[in-house]
């Protein structure tokens, strides 16, 4: 009897796409709450450093750019962490019941 390898691969694709979707969703939520807090706690330092190094003309640009950097940092770090945790958690569940 022939084994159906396409069925197993389809199951893996569904699992991985679900992991990616869930990781993205939770990362957006973490970014919504975490990025403004990170920005609020660090923007003073960025503004002061920009003012000392580049003058007052660059302070507003650096403030906006720093917010974009904070958003990207929180999103990508949380997505990588959550995706890894979900994959290892899924593998732990699968190996437990096999």
N, C-alpha and C positions, 0 to 999 in steps of 0.2 A: 504494500500500500504506500502511496506517495504522501510525503508530508507537505502540508500547506505552509510554506515559509512566508508567503505574502500576508497571511492572516496575522502572524506574529509581528511582522514588520508594521502592519497597519495599526496594531495595538500600541506599539512603541511610538509611532508617529502621533497618535491621538494623545498618549500620555505626555510626550514632550511638548506638543503644542498647548496642552492644558497647563503644563508647568510654566511655559513662557508667558501665556496669557495671565495666569494668576500672579506670577512674579511682577509683570508689568503693572497690573492693577494695584497691587499692594505697594509697589515702588512709587506710583503716582500719589497714593494716599500719604505715604511717608514723606514724600517731597512737599506735598501741600502743607503738612504740619511742621516739617523739620527745616526746610530751606529758609523760611522767614526768621526762625529762631537762630539759626546759624549766622545768617546775615546780620541780624540785630546785634549779636554778641561780638562780631568781628569788624563791622563797618567802620567803627571809630578808628581802629588801628589802620585800616586801609586808607581812610580819608586823610589821617594825619601823615602817614608815610608818603602818600601821593602829593600832599601839599608841600612837604619838605623837599622831596626829590624833584618834582616837576612843576610846582607852582600852583596857584589857585585855579588856573584855566582848566586843568585836567581833573579836578576833584569830582565834579558832577559825572563826567564820563566814567571815571574809575568806580564811582558808587554804583552806577547802573551795570557796568561790566562785572563788578564783584557779585551783584545779585544773580546775574546769569551764571556765573561760575559756581555759586553756592547751589543753585537749582540743579545744575549738571552733576556736581559732586554728590549731592544727596540722592539723586535719582539713580545714577549708575552704581554707586556703592550699595544702596539698598537692593537694587535689582539683582546684582551679582550675589549678594549674601542670601537673599530670599530664594533665588533660583537654585543655588547650591544646597541650601537647607531642604528644599522641597525634593530635589533629586535624591539626596541621601536618605531623607525620611521615607520616600517612596520605595527605595531599594531595601531599606530596613523592614518595611512592612511586607514586601514581596518575599524576602528571604525568610521572614518569620513564619509565613504560612506555607512555604514550600517544603 
